[in-house]
Amino acid sequence: MKRILGKLGFALSVVLLISPAILIFLWMLSLSLKNELDNTAFPPVFIPSPPTLDNYAEVFARNDFLLYAWNSVIVSFSATGIALLLGVPAGYGIAKMRATRLAGLILIARITPGLSYLIPLFLLFQWLGLTGTLAPIIITHLVITLPIVVWVMISFFEGLPGELEEAALVDGATIWQAFRHVAMPLARPGITVACILSFIFSWNNFIFAVVLAGRETRTLPVAVNNMLTFEQISWGPLSAAALLVTAPVLLLTLLAQKQIVAGLTAGGVKGA
């Protein structure tokens, strides 16, 4: 009986924690399927009758949505790939050297607001003549993705048994070979988690793209901003654009939730 009550209490706690997010998502979905008359009605109309897809059509009519989606794919995959290429070895080195000060410096770089980097980076890219291209957006997204990868990988590499790498070194392997053939395969769940988290943060970033991108290099979050006008807020197209931007990340999270949970759990367990 106590076990059943415990599970019931846990389930209710989870429902209470996630219910605000679910209600907001459902309300956005409702707004995207209603006309503006129903969206501004009082009392609010939650269930559209009949539902309409005009808001989604307006999103594609007012934006080059496919181009923005392709730009987001290029930026997010490039920023995530470069972050993994640099961050996984960096996390391994910091973990093995126990360079806590360097780890703290990377943490400070991660928690510092992006606006702090925006002005000097904008001036730099303007001087280099790169503004309006995808290159500065990818580089600035490394400010977000690289610290995430490094911090996730530090916890994983610290949790790996050191005896395995020592045995590889005794057998004649170099430190690079021990990292590549011993540490990396064991840290694969951590790499998966770092990859997913980096992609999500890069995909959702708005501030760098809206300042550094040109007309042909905008990303999907900018499409949401384009739904705002000075005359009024069109809640239907705005919600439709937000859902279209959120859908790929939401789908990725649902498909990879087991890997995320397993990876984060494994990273929190220290090796013997």
N, C-alpha and C positions, 0 to 999 in steps of 0.2 A: 504493500500500500504506500509506504514512504517513497519507494522508487517511482511509482506511478505519479504521485504528487510532485516529486522532484522534477520529473520529465515534463509534467504539465506546466509547472511554474517556469521552467526554462523556456518552453515553447511560447508561453505568454510574454515573457520578457523579450524574446526575439521579435515577436509580432509588434510589441510596443516600440521597439527600437527602429524597426524598418518601416512601420506604418506611415510616418510622415513622408518618407521618400516615395513610397508606393502611391500615396494619395496625390502627391505633386505630379508624379508621372502620369497618373490617370487623368488628372485635371488638364495637363498639357495635351494629352491625347484628345480629350473632349474639346478643348479649344481649337485644335487643328481640324476637327471634323465639323465645326459649326460655322455659320456665317456671322458677320460682324454684328448683326442685329441680336442674335442669340448670345453672342459673347459679351455684349454690354447690357443684357437684360437684367432686371432685378425684380424678384429674386433670381439668382443664377439658375441657368438651365444646364444641368449636368449631362443628361443623355440627349444627344442631337437627334432631331427627328425632322426630316430624314438627314443622315450624315452626308457630307459633301467633301469632295476632294479638290475643290477649287483653290483652297489655301496652298496645297502642295503644287498645283499647277502654277500659281502665282510665284511661288519660290523659284521655280525653274524659269519662269518668264522674266523675272527681275534680276536673276543672277545666271552667270555661266556656271551652273552648279557642277557639271561634269568636269570642267576644267579645274574648279576649286577642289573637287574631290581628288583628282589626279595629283594636284599640287600637295595636298595633305598627305597622300600616300607616299609621294617622293620624300617629303620633308620628314615624316614620322619614321619611315623605314631607314632613311639615311642617318638621321640623328640617333636612332636606336642602335643601328649597326656599328657606327663609329664609337658610340658609348660602350658597347660590349667589347669592341676590339681594344679599347684603351682601358676600360674600367675593370675588366676581369683580371688582367695581369697586375693592375695597380692595387686592387683589393687583395690579391695574393701576396704581393710584396709588403703591403702595410700590415697584413695579418701576421706574416712570418717575422717581420722585423719589430712587431709590436710598436709601431710608430704612432702612438696615441695622439701626439700633437698634430701630426699631419692629418690624421683622421678627424680631429676636431676642426682643423682648418677647412677641410672639405665639407663638414657639416655646416659651418658658418656660411660657406659659399652657397649651400643648398637652401638655407633658411632666409638668406638675404633676399628681399623683394626684387623681382625682375626689373622694376623701374630703376633700381640703382645702377644696373648695367646698361640700361637702354640708351641714355644720352651719350656716354662715351663711345659705345659700340656704333651708334648711328653716325656720329662724327667720323669714326674710323672708316666705316664702310662707305660713307659719302666721299671721303678723301680718296679711297681706293676705286671709286666709281662702281661699286657693287650694289648700291641700293636699287631696288626694283627687280632683283634677281632672287633665285631660290637659295643661293649660296649663303648670304648673311642670315637667313632664317634658319637654315640647318645648323650653322655655327652657333647662333644664339640659343638654339634648343639644346645644345650640349651643356649649357649652364644648368639645365633642368635634368637631363637624362644621365649625364656622367656621374654626378654625385649620388644619384639613386643607385646606379649599378655598383659603384665603389662600396657604398655602405651595405648593400645587401650581400655583396660577395665577401666583405670583411667578416661578417658574422658566420658565413658558411665555411670559409677557410679556417677560421679560428676553431670551428667545431670538428674539423677533420682530425683523425688520429695522426700524430706526427710520426709514429713508428713506420707507417707505410712509405712515406717519402724518405725517411732515413734508410730504410731497407733498399730503396731504389738507388740512393746515392752510394751506398756500400757496394751495390752490384755494378757500379761504374757509370751510372747515369749522371748527366749534368743536371743542374738545377732547373734548366729549361725543359729537359726531358721529363724530369719528375713532375713538373707543373703540368706539362701537356698530357702525359700518359697516366698519371696517378691522380693528381689533384682535380683536374678539370672533369674527368668522367664522374668522380664522386660528387662534384659540386654541380652536376647537371640540373638538379631541381632548383638550385639557387639561380643559375643562369636563366632558366625558364621564367622564374618570378621576376628577375631584374628586367628581362626583355619585355614582359607584359606590362609591368608598371611603367617602364620608360616609354613604351609606345602610347599608353593611355595618357600620360602627362603631356607628351609631345603633341598628340592628336588634339587635345583640348586647349592647348595654349592659344591665347588670343592676342596679347599685348604686343608681342614681337612682330607678328604678321601684319597687324593693322598699321604699324609704323614703318616697317622696313620693306613690305611687299609693294609691288606695283600693281597696275590694273590686271596684268596677265599672270601674276604670281601670288595672288591671294589664296588663303587656305579656307577651309570650310567654316571655322568659327567667324570669319569675317562676313560670310554669307548671312549669318544670324544678325550681325550688326547692321547689315544693309537693309534689313526689314524694318528698322527704326526710321521714322521720318519726323520732320519738325512739325508737321501739321497734327498728327495723331499717332498713337501706337496701334498698329494693326495686330491684334492679339492672335488672330487665326494664322496668318502667314508667319508671324514670329514663332509661334509654337510649332508649326509644321517644320520650319527650318531647324529649330532646336532639336526636334525629334530625329530629323534626318542626320544631323551631325552626331547625335548621341547613339544612334542605332548600331553602327559598326563596333563602337567601344563596348556597348552593352552586350552585344552578341559575343564578342571576344571574351568578355568577363564570364559570361554564362558557360561558354564552351570550355574555358580553362580554369574554372573555379576549383576543381579538384587538384590541379597542378599548383595553383596559388596556395591553397591551404596546406598541401603536402610540403611544398617548398618552404613556406614560412615556418611550419612546424619543425621541419628538419633543421632549418637554420638556427632554431632556438635551442637545439640539443647539443651539448658539448661532447666531443669525443673523449674516449677513455685515454 
